[in-house]
Amino acid sequence: MNRLDRKQIAARVAKDIPEGAYVNLGIGLPTMVANYLPKDREILLHSENGVLGMGPAPAQGEEDEDLINAGKQPVTLLAGGAFFHHADSFAMMRGGHLDICVLGAFQVSATGDLANWHTGAPDAIPAVGGAMDLAIGAKQVFVMMEHQTKTGESKIVEKCTYPLTGVGCVNRIYTDLAVIDVTPQGLVVREMVEGLTLDELQKITGVPLTLQPL
């Protein structure tokens, strides 16, 4: 079965971010999206530690240890970029000033509930960060993740079994197998990897899916 690698998932997400959007890229896999944003679009990247106007990752050897994103990864700053207080950054997040946030996930439910900060395991380290603020504050929430866990279980579920980050907040899911919208009528598959059928995706996913290509 063909699957997208992480770089390809990031590139697919970047394709859907429009001109003029204010966007937060969550810690982990979503940070890769910055490297694939179309160069002909003006897109302002926000980081919860107080940065607006981030560019792609710096070339090796050109890192600035004082210029990092919320995941403590080195970033670049575009012309006109700005730094500000952490509290102001969260005010942007909570105040509905971000058009899109891109988050990773442990689980997404059929109704768009998001679980991405804690697996509930006794030895797991909870890491909520600003995910709850982003999930309810951004105008659109995109999730990018592998479709299945390492043990083959679907991360798209009827109901989340992990502690929730947000309820009914996810708009679109990008996985290594498909692009899926969360709608009032249920989960709608917009794209699938080459060679994959809806029946095969349905079997892997385990929750009802309908196909309406973009």
N, CA and C atoms as a LAMMPS dump frame, in Angstrom:
ITEM: TIMESTEP
0
ITEM: NUMBER OF ATOMS
642
ITEM: BOX BOUNDS ff ff ff
-5.0000000000000000e+02 5.0000000000000000e+02
-5.0000000000000000e+02 5.0000000000000000e+02
-5.0000000000000000e+02 5.0000000000000000e+02
ITEM: ATOMS id mol type element x y z
1 1 1 N 0.847 -1.199 0
2 1 2 C 0 0 0
3 1 3 C 0.886 1.254 0
4 2 1 N 0.592 2.171 -0.909
5 2 2 C 1.323 3.434 -0.937
6 2 3 C 0.95 4.279 0.272
7 3 1 N 1.955 4.895 0.878
8 3 2 C 1.727 5.82 1.984
9 3 3 C 2.611 7.047 1.779
10 4 1 N 2.102 8.209 2.152
11 4 2 C 2.918 9.408 2.118
12 4 3 C 3.901 9.381 3.283
13 5 1 N 5.103 9.893 3.053
14 5 2 C 6.003 10.056 4.185
15 5 3 C 5.682 11.388 4.865
16 6 1 N 6.373 11.68 5.945
17 6 2 C 6.042 12.868 6.724
18 6 3 C 6.255 14.162 5.935
19 7 1 N 7.284 14.202 5.12
20 7 2 C 7.525 15.383 4.303
21 7 3 C 6.395 15.593 3.298
22 8 1 N 5.901 14.497 2.744
23 8 2 C 4.807 14.598 1.772
24 8 3 C 3.501 15.037 2.431
25 9 1 N 3.271 14.575 3.66
26 9 2 C 2.073 15.038 4.386
27 9 3 C 2.179 16.537 4.634
28 10 1 N 3.353 16.986 5.076
29 10 2 C 3.558 18.406 5.347
30 10 3 C 3.352 19.237 4.082
31 11 1 N 3.861 18.755 2.956
32 11 2 C 3.697 19.468 1.694
33 11 3 C 2.227 19.543 1.29
34 12 1 N 1.479 18.485 1.57
35 12 2 C 0.051 18.471 1.226
36 12 3 C -0.719 19.475 2.079
37 13 1 N -0.383 19.569 3.363
38 13 2 C -1.029 20.566 4.219
39 13 3 C -0.709 21.974 3.725
40 14 1 N 0.562 22.219 3.414
41 14 2 C 0.99 23.545 2.968
42 14 3 C 0.217 24.012 1.742
43 15 1 N -0.118 23.087 0.89
44 15 2 C -0.86 23.402 -0.348
45 15 3 C -2.2 24.066 -0.053
46 16 1 N -2.81 23.745 1.1
47 16 2 C -4.15 24.241 1.419
48 16 3 C -4.158 25.526 2.244
49 17 1 N -2.987 26.068 2.559
50 17 2 C -2.936 27.29 3.358
51 17 3 C -2.963 28.487 2.414
52 18 1 N -3.98 29.332 2.515
53 18 2 C -4.182 30.384 1.509
54 18 3 C -3.356 31.636 1.748
55 19 1 N -3.31 32.451 0.732
56 19 2 C -2.666 33.761 0.784
57 19 3 C -3.217 34.585 1.947
58 20 1 N -2.313 35.215 2.692
59 20 2 C -2.721 36.125 3.756
60 20 3 C -3.112 35.478 5.062
61 21 1 N -2.978 34.171 5.178
62 21 2 C -3.421 33.477 6.391
63 21 3 C -2.436 33.67 7.541
64 22 1 N -2.994 33.789 8.746
65 22 2 C -2.214 33.772 9.977
66 22 3 C -2.313 32.354 10.53
67 23 1 N -1.178 31.7 10.686
68 23 2 C -1.161 30.256 10.927
69 23 3 C -0.232 29.896 12.078
70 24 1 N -0.688 29.018 12.956
71 24 2 C 0.17 28.438 13.989
72 24 3 C 0.441 26.982 13.642
73 25 1 N 1.71 26.611 13.651
74 25 2 C 2.117 25.232 13.409
75 25 3 C 2.49 24.602 14.745
76 26 1 N 1.758 23.585 15.152
77 26 2 C 1.972 22.954 16.443
78 26 3 C 3.314 22.254 16.546
79 27 1 N 3.668 21.9 17.759
80 27 2 C 4.93 21.22 18.042
81 27 3 C 4.965 19.85 17.366
82 28 1 N 6.135 19.46 16.901
83 28 2 C 6.308 18.147 16.282
84 28 3 C 6.135 18.188 14.784
85 29 1 N 5.427 17.199 14.265
86 29 2 C 5.249 17.047 12.822
87 29 3 C 4.754 18.315 12.123
88 30 1 N 3.792 19.076 12.682
89 30 2 C 3.297 20.265 11.967
90 30 3 C 4.355 21.308 11.648
91 31 1 N 5.446 21.372 12.418
92 31 2 C 6.458 22.396 12.136
93 31 3 C 7.07 22.217 10.754
94 32 1 N 7.014 20.998 10.201
95 32 2 C 7.574 20.731 8.882
96 32 3 C 6.843 21.476 7.773
97 33 1 N 5.599 21.873 8.032
98 33 2 C 4.792 22.557 7.019
99 33 3 C 5.475 23.84 6.561
100 34 1 N 6.197 24.506 7.465
101 34 2 C 6.847 25.777 7.129
102 34 3 C 7.807 25.643 5.962
103 35 1 N 8.392 24.479 5.801
104 35 2 C 9.384 24.278 4.739
105 35 3 C 8.76 24.092 3.363
106 36 1 N 7.43 23.97 3.299
107 36 2 C 6.764 23.665 2.027
108 36 3 C 5.718 24.703 1.626
109 37 1 N 5.656 25.803 2.349
110 37 2 C 4.687 26.837 1.997
111 37 3 C 5.06 27.462 0.651
112 38 1 N 4.077 27.671 -0.223
113 38 2 C 4.365 28.261 -1.537
114 38 3 C 5.046 29.618 -1.406
115 39 1 N 6.118 29.812 -2.137
116 39 2 C 6.897 31.043 -2.02
117 39 3 C 6.157 32.249 -2.592
118 40 1 N 5.127 32.004 -3.402
119 40 2 C 4.393 33.128 -3.98
120 40 3 C 3.206 33.558 -3.122
121 41 1 N 3.071 32.979 -1.929
122 41 2 C 1.995 33.362 -1.02
123 41 3 C 2.57 34.034 0.219
124 42 1 N 1.924 35.107 0.662
125 42 2 C 2.313 35.739 1.917
126 42 3 C 1.511 35.079 3.035
127 43 1 N 2.184 34.302 3.843
128 43 2 C 1.562 33.576 4.952
129 43 3 C 2.338 33.901 6.215
130 44 1 N 1.653 34.335 7.259
131 44 2 C 2.303 34.747 8.493
132 44 3 C 2.219 33.623 9.522
133 45 1 N 3.381 33.091 9.884
134 45 2 C 3.442 31.991 10.843
135 45 3 C 3.621 32.53 12.255
136 46 1 N 2.791 32.016 13.15
137 46 2 C 2.774 32.428 14.555
138 46 3 C 3.29 31.293 15.427
139 47 1 N 4.055 31.639 16.456
140 47 2 C 4.502 30.647 17.43
141 47 3 C 4.081 31.111 18.823
142 48 1 N 3.585 30.191 19.632
143 48 2 C 2.998 30.578 20.909
144 48 3 C 4.006 31.166 21.886
145 49 1 N 5.307 30.978 21.641
146 49 2 C 6.289 31.587 22.532
147 49 3 C 6.538 33.061 22.215
148 50 1 N 5.796 33.609 21.233
149 50 2 C 5.837 35.042 20.993
150 50 3 C 6.546 35.481 19.741
151 51 1 N 6.27 34.817 18.628
152 51 2 C 6.882 35.167 17.346
153 51 3 C 5.793 35.214 16.271
154 52 1 N 5.85 36.198 15.41
155 52 2 C 4.967 36.279 14.249
156 52 3 C 5.811 36.633 13.036
157 53 1 N 5.683 35.836 11.978
158 53 2 C 6.457 36.078 10.78
159 53 3 C 7.653 35.155 10.656
160 54 1 N 7.51 33.921 11.134
161 54 2 C 8.597 32.948 11.014
162 54 3 C 8.746 32.47 9.58
163 55 1 N 9.981 32.154 9.223
164 55 2 C 10.268 31.552 7.935
165 55 3 C 10.601 30.084 8.115
166 56 1 N 11.163 29.455 7.092
167 56 2 C 11.511 28.034 7.175
168 56 3 C 12.695 27.8 8.113
169 57 1 N 13.007 26.55 8.343
170 57 2 C 14.147 26.195 9.19
171 57 3 C 15.436 26.752 8.589
172 58 1 N 16.375 27.209 9.419
173 58 2 C 17.63 27.746 8.895
174 58 3 C 18.525 26.655 8.32
175 59 1 N 19.416 27.058 7.441
176 59 2 C 20.397 26.111 6.914
177 59 3 C 21.32 25.664 8.042
178 60 1 N 21.851 24.471 7.918
179 60 2 C 22.752 23.952 8.937
180 60 3 C 23.947 24.886 9.113
181 61 1 N 24.22 25.21 10.367
182 61 2 C 25.309 26.116 10.676
183 61 3 C 24.888 27.57 10.774
184 62 1 N 23.629 27.879 10.378
185 62 2 C 23.138 29.255 10.424
186 62 3 C 22.071 29.445 11.494
187 63 1 N 21.96 28.503 12.428
188 63 2 C 20.971 28.595 13.494
189 63 3 C 21.3 29.731 14.463
190 64 1 N 20.275 30.369 14.973
191 64 2 C 20.403 31.394 16.017
192 64 3 C 19.745 30.824 17.264
193 65 1 N 20.529 30.575 18.309
194 65 2 C 19.994 29.905 19.505
195 65 3 C 18.936 30.739 20.219
196 66 1 N 18.855 32.024 19.899
197 66 2 C 17.83 32.88 20.502
198 66 3 C 16.558 32.964 19.663
199 67 1 N 16.56 32.332 18.49
200 67 2 C 15.395 32.387 17.6
201 67 3 C 14.855 30.973 17.414
202 68 1 N 13.857 30.637 18.218
203 68 2 C 13.304 29.289 18.221
204 68 3 C 11.78 29.344 18.205
205 69 1 N 11.163 28.217 17.836
206 69 2 C 9.708 28.113 17.913
207 69 3 C 9.309 27.493 19.245
208 70 1 N 8.018 27.207 19.408
209 70 2 C 7.528 26.684 20.683
210 70 3 C 8.075 25.301 21.005
211 71 1 N 8.542 24.587 19.98
212 71 2 C 9.147 23.275 20.197
213 71 3 C 10.647 23.343 20.402
214 72 1 N 11.17 24.575 20.577
215 72 2 C 12.597 24.832 20.802
216 72 3 C 13.459 24.466 19.598
217 73 1 N 12.84 24.465 18.424
218 73 2 C 13.585 24.231 17.189
219 73 3 C 14.012 25.573 16.591
220 74 1 N 15.202 25.668 16.01
221 74 2 C 15.637 26.928 15.398
222 74 3 C 14.781 27.269 14.182
223 75 1 N 14.457 28.535 14.054
224 75 2 C 13.653 29.013 12.93
225 75 3 C 14.308 30.26 12.353
226 76 1 N 13.764 30.74 11.258
227 76 2 C 14.201 32.013 10.694
228 76 3 C 13.079 33.028 10.86
229 77 1 N 13.401 34.292 10.66
230 77 2 C 12.407 35.364 10.757
231 77 3 C 12.381 36.12 9.435
232 78 1 N 11.185 36.252 8.864
233 78 2 C 11.035 36.978 7.603
234 78 3 C 11.054 38.48 7.842
235 79 1 N 11.295 39.239 6.793
236 79 2 C 11.249 40.7 6.891
237 79 3 C 9.891 41.133 7.426
238 80 1 N 9.892 41.994 8.45
239 80 2 C 8.64 42.447 9.065
240 80 3 C 8.185 41.588 10.208
241 81 1 N 8.904 40.503 10.508
242 81 2 C 8.546 39.633 11.631
243 81 3 C 8.651 40.366 12.959
244 82 1 N 7.986 39.809 13.982
245 82 2 C 7.919 40.497 15.27
246 82 3 C 8.031 39.518 16.432
247 83 1 N 8.535 40.044 17.563
248 83 2 C 8.565 39.306 18.822
249 83 3 C 7.66 40.02 19.818
250 84 1 N 7.051 39.28 20.739
251 84 2 C 6.165 39.902 21.725
252 84 3 C 6.021 38.986 22.94
253 85 1 N 5.376 39.513 23.945
254 85 2 C 5.229 38.8 25.213
255 85 3 C 4.379 37.538 25.042
256 86 1 N 4.71 36.542 25.841
257 86 2 C 3.973 35.28 25.832
258 86 3 C 2.469 35.502 26.04
259 87 1 N 2.127 36.405 26.945
260 87 2 C 0.715 36.675 27.229
261 87 3 C 0.003 37.244 26.005
262 88 1 N 0.703 38.107 25.267
263 88 2 C 0.109 38.656 24.04
264 88 3 C -0.096 37.557 23
265 89 1 N 0.85 36.622 22.956
266 89 2 C 0.731 35.513 22.016
267 89 3 C -0.513 34.68 22.307
268 90 1 N -0.739 34.397 23.586
269 90 2 C -1.925 33.619 23.946
270 90 3 C -3.208 34.411 23.738
271 91 1 N -3.136 35.72 23.869
272 91 2 C -4.309 36.545 23.572
273 91 3 C -4.674 36.443 22.096
274 92 1 N -3.664 36.367 21.232
275 92 2 C -3.923 36.16 19.808
276 92 3 C -4.598 34.818 19.578
277 93 1 N -4.09 33.789 20.249
278 93 2 C -4.626 32.438 20.077
279 93 3 C -6.062 32.338 20.58
280 94 1 N -6.292 32.868 21.763
281 94 2 C -7.622 32.744 22.384
282 94 3 C -8.644 33.709 21.804
283 95 1 N -8.149 34.779 21.18
284 95 2 C -9.05 35.823 20.704
285 95 3 C -9.564 35.629 19.297
286 96 1 N -9.263 34.481 18.678
287 96 2 C -9.773 34.203 17.343
288 96 3 C -9.024 34.923 16.233
289 97 1 N -7.745 35.275 16.485
290 97 2 C -6.977 36.028 15.501
291 97 3 C -6.183 35.143 14.548
292 98 1 N -6.173 33.834 14.789
293 98 2 C -5.455 32.911 13.906
294 98 3 C -6.432 32.256 12.943
295 99 1 N -6.094 32.258 11.674
296 99 2 C -6.977 31.645 10.677
297 99 3 C -6.925 30.126 10.735
298 100 1 N -5.725 29.578 10.915
299 100 2 C -5.533 28.124 10.88
300 100 3 C -4.51 27.733 11.935
301 101 1 N -4.739 26.625 12.614
302 101 2 C -3.653 25.992 13.354
303 101 3 C -3.534 24.555 12.844
304 102 1 N -2.31 24.078 12.803
305 102 2 C -2.027 22.719 12.361
306 102 3 C -1.477 21.962 13.558
307 103 1 N -2.149 20.9 13.951
308 103 2 C -1.773 20.16 15.151
309 103 3 C -1.575 18.68 14.845
310 104 1 N -0.742 18.034 15.613
311 104 2 C -0.651 16.584 15.583
312 104 3 C -1.742 15.997 16.472
313 105 1 N -1.891 14.674 16.439
314 105 2 C -2.944 14.062 17.248
315 105 3 C -2.639 12.607 17.566
316 106 1 N -3.094 12.189 18.728
317 106 2 C -3.124 10.767 19.069
318 106 3 C -4.414 10.144 18.535
319 107 1 N -5.509 10.918 18.622
320 107 2 C -6.813 10.454 18.133
321 107 3 C -7.639 11.645 17.669
322 108 1 N -8.471 11.408 16.65
323 108 2 C -9.51 12.355 16.246
324 108 3 C -10.799 11.551 16.12
325 109 1 N -11.875 12.061 16.699
326 109 2 C -13.149 11.331 16.64
327 109 3 C -13.908 11.66 15.364
328 110 1 N -14.934 10.874 15.103
329 110 2 C -15.765 11.071 13.907
330 110 3 C -16.488 12.412 13.927
331 111 1 N -16.607 13.024 15.097
332 111 2 C -17.266 14.331 15.204
333 111 3 C -16.264 15.465 15.385
334 112 1 N -14.979 15.18 15.213
335 112 2 C -13.974 16.234 15.263
336 112 3 C -13.401 16.536 16.628
337 113 1 N -13.647 15.661 17.618
338 113 2 C -12.984 15.823 18.911
339 113 3 C -11.5 15.516 18.737
340 114 1 N -10.657 16.223 19.478
341 114 2 C -9.216 16.078 19.347
342 114 3 C -8.586 15.627 20.661
343 115 1 N -7.723 14.614 20.572
344 115 2 C -6.928 14.174 21.719
345 115 3 C -5.468 14.175 21.285
346 116 1 N -4.69 15.126 21.811
347 116 2 C -3.309 15.214 21.334
348 116 3 C -2.291 15.568 22.422
349 117 1 N -2.714 15.514 23.696
350 117 2 C -1.761 15.962 24.714
351 117 3 C -1.382 14.877 25.716
352 118 1 N -2.12 13.802 25.785
353 118 2 C -1.859 12.788 26.813
354 118 3 C -2.523 11.48 26.397
355 119 1 N -1.786 10.386 26.494
356 119 2 C -2.363 9.078 26.156
357 119 3 C -3.084 8.447 27.336
358 120 1 N -2.943 9.045 28.508
359 120 2 C -3.574 8.471 29.687
360 120 3 C -2.768 7.366 30.332
361 121 1 N -1.68 6.958 29.695
362 121 2 C -0.836 5.9 30.275
363 121 3 C -0.144 6.421 31.528
364 122 1 N 0.012 5.563 32.54
365 122 2 C 0.584 6.016 33.812
366 122 3 C 2.009 6.551 33.694
367 123 1 N 2.772 6.085 32.705
368 123 2 C 4.155 6.543 32.559
369 123 3 C 4.307 7.623 31.496
370 124 1 N 3.192 8.079 30.916
371 124 2 C 3.253 9.104 29.875
372 124 3 C 3.434 10.48 30.504
373 125 1 N 4.138 11.35 29.797
374 125 2 C 4.368 12.71 30.277
375 125 3 C 3.368 13.64 29.593
376 126 1 N 2.402 14.194 30.328
377 126 2 C 1.432 15.098 29.706
378 126 3 C 2.137 16.337 29.154
379 127 1 N 1.727 16.793 27.971
380 127 2 C 2.373 17.95 27.35
381 127 3 C 1.333 18.77 26.604
382 128 1 N 0.452 19.425 27.357
383 128 2 C -0.65 20.125 26.704
384 128 3 C -0.188 21.407 26.023
385 129 1 N 0.796 22.114 26.588
386 129 2 C 1.24 23.355 25.973
387 129 3 C 0.077 24.289 25.681
388 130 1 N 0.063 24.867 24.484
389 130 2 C -1.034 25.76 24.11
390 130 3 C -2.058 25.101 23.22
391 131 1 N -2.034 23.76 23.154
392 131 2 C -2.921 23.053 22.223
393 131 3 C -4.391 23.331 22.485
394 132 1 N -4.795 23.391 23.75
395 132 2 C -6.21 23.64 24.055
396 132 3 C -6.628 25.029 23.598
397 133 1 N -5.736 26.001 23.791
398 133 2 C -6.038 27.38 23.37
399 133 3 C -6.154 27.466 21.853
400 134 1 N -5.245 26.775 21.155
401 134 2 C -5.282 26.774 19.696
402 134 3 C -6.518 26.066 19.164
403 135 1 N -6.857 24.944 19.776
404 135 2 C -7.97 24.128 19.288
405 135 3 C -9.296 24.877 19.33
406 136 1 N -9.466 25.717 20.335
407 136 2 C -10.745 26.442 20.443
408 136 3 C -10.649 27.876 19.927
409 137 1 N -9.42 28.363 19.702
410 137 2 C -9.261 29.749 19.295
411 137 3 C -9.086 29.964 17.815
412 138 1 N -8.461 29.01 17.125
413 138 2 C -8.224 29.178 15.689
414 138 3 C -9.523 29.006 14.902
415 139 1 N -9.629 29.714 13.793
416 139 2 C -10.847 29.624 12.985
417 139 3 C -10.981 28.26 12.311
418 140 1 N -9.847 27.637 11.946
419 140 2 C -9.855 26.29 11.388
420 140 3 C -8.736 25.479 12.034
421 141 1 N -9.028 24.216 12.318
422 141 2 C -8.032 23.322 12.905
423 141 3 C -7.758 22.187 11.927
424 142 1 N -6.519 22.121 11.464
425 142 2 C -6.061 21.023 10.614
426 142 3 C -5.242 20.071 11.477
427 143 1 N -5.48 18.781 11.333
428 143 2 C -4.693 17.771 12.035
429 143 3 C -3.871 17 11.014
430 144 1 N -2.601 16.793 11.302
431 144 2 C -1.771 15.94 10.452
432 144 3 C -1.15 14.845 11.309
433 145 1 N -1.263 13.603 10.815
434 145 2 C -0.814 12.453 11.6
435 145 3 C -0.751 11.22 10.713
436 146 1 N -0.072 10.18 11.17
437 146 2 C -0.184 8.89 10.509
438 146 3 C -1.603 8.356 10.727
439 147 1 N -2.107 7.624 9.769
440 147 2 C -3.481 7.134 9.842
441 147 3 C -3.656 6.093 10.95
442 148 1 N -2.601 5.331 11.199
443 148 2 C -2.658 4.24 12.171
444 148 3 C -1.53 4.349 13.189
445 149 1 N -1.745 3.726 14.337
446 149 2 C -0.696 3.631 15.344
447 149 3 C 0.338 2.604 14.901
448 150 1 N 1.413 2.493 15.652
449 150 2 C 2.453 1.52 15.333
450 150 3 C 1.94 0.089 15.417
451 151 1 N 0.846 -0.112 16.162
452 151 2 C 0.268 -1.449 16.286
453 151 3 C -0.893 -1.671 15.325
454 152 1 N -1.104 -0.712 14.4
455 152 2 C -2.106 -0.892 13.356
456 152 3 C -3.508 -0.439 13.684
457 153 1 N -3.709 0.242 14.804
458 153 2 C -5.04 0.74 15.16
459 153 3 C -5.276 2.11 14.516
460 154 1 N -6.494 2.373 14.104
461 154 2 C -6.821 3.649 13.496
462 154 3 C -6.759 4.772 14.536
463 155 1 N -6.179 5.893 14.127
464 155 2 C -6.174 7.067 14.991
465 155 3 C -7.451 7.887 14.808
466 156 1 N -8.203 7.569 13.759
467 156 2 C -9.525 8.163 13.565
468 156 3 C -10.522 7.184 14.169
469 157 1 N -11.263 7.631 15.173
470 157 2 C -12.081 6.724 15.984
471 157 3 C -13.507 7.254 16.121
472 158 1 N -14.395 6.361 16.512
473 158 2 C -15.774 6.778 16.765
474 158 3 C -15.839 7.753 17.937
475 159 1 N -15.108 7.423 18.999
476 159 2 C -15.054 8.281 20.191
477 159 3 C -13.651 8.193 20.78
478 160 1 N -13.062 9.327 21.108
479 160 2 C -11.707 9.33 21.662
480 160 3 C -11.677 8.621 23.018
481 161 1 N -10.648 7.837 23.214
482 161 2 C -10.46 7.171 24.506
483 161 3 C -9.365 7.85 25.325
484 162 1 N -8.638 8.783 24.725
485 162 2 C -7.622 9.549 25.44
486 162 3 C -8.223 10.863 25.933
487 163 1 N -7.608 11.511 26.923
488 163 2 C -8.113 12.805 27.401
489 163 3 C -8.206 13.819 26.266
490 164 1 N -9.302 14.56 26.224
491 164 2 C -9.557 15.474 25.109
492 164 3 C -8.784 16.783 25.227
493 165 1 N -8.396 17.282 24.077
494 165 2 C -7.818 18.62 23.951
495 165 3 C -8.931 19.611 23.633
496 166 1 N -9.839 19.225 22.746
497 166 2 C -10.952 20.076 22.365
498 166 3 C -12.095 19.239 21.828
499 167 1 N -13.309 19.754 21.913
500 167 2 C -14.513 19.043 21.467
501 167 3 C -14.994 19.636 20.14
502 168 1 N -15.174 18.774 19.142
503 168 2 C -15.724 19.206 17.86
504 168 3 C -14.944 20.325 17.2
505 169 1 N -13.63 20.322 17.351
506 169 2 C -12.824 21.45 16.89
507 169 3 C -12.093 21.188 15.571
508 170 1 N -11.955 19.944 15.155
509 170 2 C -11.155 19.612 13.975
510 170 3 C -11.974 19.787 12.704
511 171 1 N -11.395 20.485 11.735
512 171 2 C -12.064 20.69 10.449
513 171 3 C -11.58 19.738 9.363
514 172 1 N -10.28 19.474 9.333
515 172 2 C -9.723 18.618 8.282
516 172 3 C -8.586 17.766 8.845
517 173 1 N -8.512 16.522 8.379
518 173 2 C -7.494 15.571 8.815
519 173 3 C -6.627 15.195 7.616
520 174 1 N -5.308 15.314 7.788
521 174 2 C -4.354 14.905 6.765
522 174 3 C -3.567 13.722 7.321
523 175 1 N -3.615 12.594 6.625
524 175 2 C -2.849 11.429 7.064
525 175 3 C -1.957 10.945 5.923
526 176 1 N -1.225 9.876 6.197
527 176 2 C -0.373 9.294 5.159
528 176 3 C -1.182 8.531 4.119
529 177 1 N -2.513 8.459 4.305
530 177 2 C -3.371 7.748 3.363
531 177 3 C -4.439 8.621 2.712
532 178 1 N -4.857 9.688 3.376
533 178 2 C -6.017 10.423 2.869
534 178 3 C -6.112 11.826 3.446
535 179 1 N -6.938 12.643 2.785
536 179 2 C -7.375 13.939 3.31
537 179 3 C -8.864 13.802 3.593
538 180 1 N -9.263 14.077 4.828
539 180 2 C -10.636 13.817 5.269
540 180 3 C -11.192 15.048 5.965
541 181 1 N -12.377 15.49 5.553
542 181 2 C -13.048 16.606 6.209
543 181 3 C -14.026 16.093 7.256
544 182 1 N -14.099 16.837 8.355
545 182 2 C -15.109 16.573 9.386
546 182 3 C -16.278 17.5 9.109
547 183 1 N -17.436 16.932 8.793
548 183 2 C -18.615 17.724 8.434
549 183 3 C -19.788 17.336 9.323
550 184 1 N -20.851 18.137 9.335
551 184 2 C -22.037 17.768 10.103
552 184 3 C -22.654 16.448 9.633
553 185 1 N -22.363 16.067 8.389
554 185 2 C -22.901 14.81 7.845
555 185 3 C -21.95 13.63 8.075
556 186 1 N -20.818 13.87 8.715
557 186 2 C -19.865 12.797 8.976
558 186 3 C -18.524 13.055 8.311
559 187 1 N -17.69 12.035 8.286
560 187 2 C -16.354 12.151 7.716
561 187 3 C -16.407 11.979 6.202
562 188 1 N -15.842 12.979 5.495
563 188 2 C -15.886 12.987 4.035
564 188 3 C -14.464 12.917 3.49
565 189 1 N -14.181 11.887 2.721
566 189 2 C -12.856 11.698 2.139
567 189 3 C -12.739 12.573 0.888
568 190 1 N -11.729 13.448 0.892
569 190 2 C -11.502 14.344 -0.241
570 190 3 C -10.432 13.82 -1.186
571 191 1 N -9.434 13.143 -0.631
572 191 2 C -8.344 12.591 -1.437
573 191 3 C -7.862 11.299 -0.797
574 192 1 N -7.333 10.412 -1.614
575 192 2 C -6.68 9.205 -1.125
576 192 3 C -5.385 9.008 -1.891
577 193 1 N -4.45 8.289 -1.301
578 193 2 C -3.2 8.01 -2.011
579 193 3 C -3.491 7.118 -3.21
580 194 1 N -2.62 7.194 -4.182
581 194 2 C -2.805 6.434 -5.412
582 194 3 C -2.893 4.938 -5.117
583 195 1 N -3.894 4.285 -5.725
584 195 2 C -4.051 2.847 -5.59
585 195 3 C -4.924 2.403 -4.438
586 196 1 N -5.306 3.332 -3.556
587 196 2 C -6.148 2.981 -2.41
588 196 3 C -7.618 3.176 -2.766
589 197 1 N -8.461 2.212 -2.404
590 197 2 C -9.901 2.332 -2.64
591 197 3 C -10.595 2.764 -1.362
592 198 1 N -11.82 3.263 -1.51
593 198 2 C -12.59 3.678 -0.339
594 198 3 C -12.872 2.484 0.565
595 199 1 N -13.153 1.338 -0.015
596 199 2 C -13.408 0.141 0.798
597 199 3 C -12.193 -0.228 1.642
598 200 1 N -11.005 -0.115 1.061
599 200 2 C -9.789 -0.424 1.812
600 200 3 C -9.558 0.6 2.925
601 201 1 N -9.786 1.879 2.6
602 201 2 C -9.625 2.923 3.613
603 201 3 C -10.653 2.757 4.724
604 202 1 N -11.874 2.41 4.335
605 202 2 C -12.929 2.191 5.314
606 202 3 C -12.57 1.072 6.286
607 203 1 N -12.016 0.002 5.756
608 203 2 C -11.635 -1.134 6.59
609 203 3 C -10.54 -0.756 7.577
610 204 1 N -9.591 0.041 7.122
611 204 2 C -8.496 0.479 7.98
612 204 3 C -8.982 1.447 9.051
613 205 1 N -9.93 2.302 8.664
614 205 2 C -10.376 3.376 9.551
615 205 3 C -11.393 2.907 10.581
616 206 1 N -12.359 2.129 10.154
617 206 2 C -13.295 1.559 11.109
618 206 3 C -14.441 2.455 11.523
619 207 1 N -14.536 3.666 10.965
620 207 2 C -15.691 4.532 11.203
621 207 3 C -16.259 4.922 9.84
622 208 1 N -17.557 5.257 9.764
623 208 2 C -18.174 5.511 8.46
624 208 3 C -17.514 6.641 7.692
625 209 1 N -17.267 6.405 6.404
626 209 2 C -16.66 7.388 5.514
627 209 3 C -17.48 7.507 4.252
628 210 1 N -17.538 8.698 3.686
629 210 2 C -18.111 8.885 2.358
630 210 3 C -17.054 9.563 1.489
631 211 1 N -17.154 9.375 0.192
632 211 2 C -16.171 9.922 -0.741
633 211 3 C -16.774 11.058 -1.544
634 212 1 N -16.196 12.245 -1.436
635 212 2 C -16.563 13.393 -2.253
636 212 3 C -15.269 14.112 -2.615
637 213 1 N -14.64 13.733 -3.722
638 213 2 C -13.354 14.33 -4.078
639 213 3 C -13.435 15.836 -4.253
640 214 1 N -12.33 16.525 -3.969
641 214 2 C -12.258 17.977 -4.14
642 214 3 C -12.324 18.348 -5.611
